Amino acid sequence: MDFASYAIDLVAVLLLALGMKGLAKVRTARSANGLAALAMGLAVLGLLLQLQPGPTAWLWIAAGTAAGGIAGLITAQRVPMTAMPETVALFNGCGGMASLLVALGVALFQNEQADLVARISIVISVFVGAITFSGSIVAMAKLQGWLDTPDWTQSSLRHGLNISLAVACLAAGLALPADPAGWPLWGLVLASTLLGIGVTLPIGGADMPVVISLLNSYSGVAAAAAGFVVGSQLLIVAGAMVGAAGLILTQVMCTAMNRSLVSVLFGGALGAKAGGSVGGGGDEAGYTRIVSCSPEECAMALESAERVVFVPGYGLAVAQAQHALRELAKLLEANGAEVTYAIHPVAGRMPGHMNVLLAEADVPYEQLVEMDTINPEFPRTDVVIVLGANDVVNPDAKTDPSSPLYGMPVLEVDQARQVFVVKRSLGAGYAGIANALFELPQTAMVFGDAKAVLQQLCTELRSQGVGTKTPVAA
Amino acid sequence: MSTLSQALWVLLLGSLLGLELIGKVPPTLHTPLMSGANAISGITVLASLTLIAQADGNGALLLLGGLSLGFALFNVIGGFLVTDRMLAMFGGRKTKGAS
């Protein structure tokens, strides 16, 4: 029996590792995801064979499985693609909660069997699990717009608060092994939960993907700690793998956004003061040389353009305008224009998020061009249309050392002959920073909802006979 | 002691494996990869199951285990399905409209 469960564990670890590796390649990603899911099922099966649970235990297993499984199933199917970062945060928080609850159970009711190692692991599991949970929930709420960044969190007060909370965690953590079921446990739960909130709340929405990725790494650590608590090597391996891989991903995201992890975590929200005016248009006074134009004028420029680049941003996704964009692109292609999409590494809310959103609208994969490839192409581009993107096309990032964005790699759309920025208002971008692109002579603003503007452009082009004469080849 | 050092070795090697597996990833896949890794971190189900199976009829422990299993499975099942939904858009144009 022991041998069989060992064998199953080994196969499960192997499949998990292969799954994770496969997830990093476009061609194999989907089957790798299935492989990882299979590995997980295998691991559960092996464990059940080994544990031989009694009838009452089965009842609770069935109840937990039904509740979590159905909730997961429904959430996974219902959630819109635009809300992916929030969803990952929610799932992640629940994973942290699970580790926390396991550690609580062992600490409260099985502490006689727990040796020192298990007790230390309980501390880690509770601490990391609680931070993962509360941090992820705050991250989700902020991305959903349910929570703002309170002003006090931008002062040095928060460092004092977080340091005291961390000290409280440390004190409770040191006291816990001697008294696993007493006050240190509850103190630790409370202090770590608050610490998770205190650390995540001050972070601006623009940096949130990095935080989610980091919390994802934490949930791996929490799982590994839970593995030490219940003595499961499979859990330790899988948790450590996710923990390490999460760290790498976090690093990759930080590089793409030109932010250091330290400044994300402790530097406060980027341009937090303007953060409240997003979408409100409160910063219009800051601009002096804005040229706006109608969709008709924009359509005229498009009609004669031979090379068009779209720069999609999160605003496009919010307006659900991917399909309208695809339609416009088809018209232009039928008109003989070369159409590409410039994808900034952090377009959308996370690296790769925009690719998912455009793929949903059937945009051919080959037309999505990454930043380094497309930047040299901008000087020979006739028309660039920026749709709901802002900070990632801000030329200040290259030229103005005083800009908070300075040094961030951006799409050099200011090199193109003509730039149209489709935007609802002149409100600041997600990072709350004014954009010098809007004031350049070759830039014109087309005010309006991205979807409505794109549809107007299509109508306008069609009425001029563009793209209707030749049938569109898909 | 030997189990502890064994467990620490497992931890070390697992971490190294994780660092090594995610070497080069095209930016396109960052979001699905994060989501997939997140689903894998729901492997805490194993701990929840162990807790339930060894509860010896302790009601509070069963409840905690059951809750924990629910949360973990929400993470696992939701995570894998949502990752699959994302990846389906890259790969199979044929499956259009199926979801």
Interface residues (C-beta under 8 A of the other chain):
Chain A: L16 A17 G19 M20 K21 L23 A24 K25 V26 R27 A29 R30 A32 N33 G34 A36 A37 M40 A43 V44 L47 L48 L51 Q52 P53 G54 T56 A57 W60 I61 A63 G64 T65 A67 G68 G69 A71 G72 L73 T75 A76 Q77 V79 M81 M84 P85 T87 V88 F91 N92 C94 G95 M97 A98 S99 L101 V102 L104 G105 V106 L108 F109 Q110 V117 I212 S213 N216 S219 G220 A222 A223 A224 A226 G227 F228 V229 V230 G231 S232 Q233 L234 L235 I236 V237 A238 G239 A240 M241 V242 G243 A244 A245 G246 L247 I248 L249 V252 M253 A256 I343 P345 M350 P351 G352 H353 N355 V356 A359 E360 D362 Y365 L368 E370
Chain B: T3 L4 Q6 A7 V10 L11 L12 L13 G14 S15 L16 L17 G18 L19 L21 I22 G23 K24 V25 P26 P27 T28 L29 H30 T31 P32 L33 M34 S35 G36 A37 N38 A39 I40 S41 G42 I43 T44 V45 L46 A47 S48 L49 T50 L51 I52 A53 Q54 A55 G57 N58 A60 L61 L62 L63 L64 G65 G66 L67 S68 L69 G70 F71 A72 L73 F74 N75 V76 I77 G78 G79 F80 L81 V82 T83 D84 R85 M86 L87 A88 M89 F90 G91 G92 R93 K96 S99
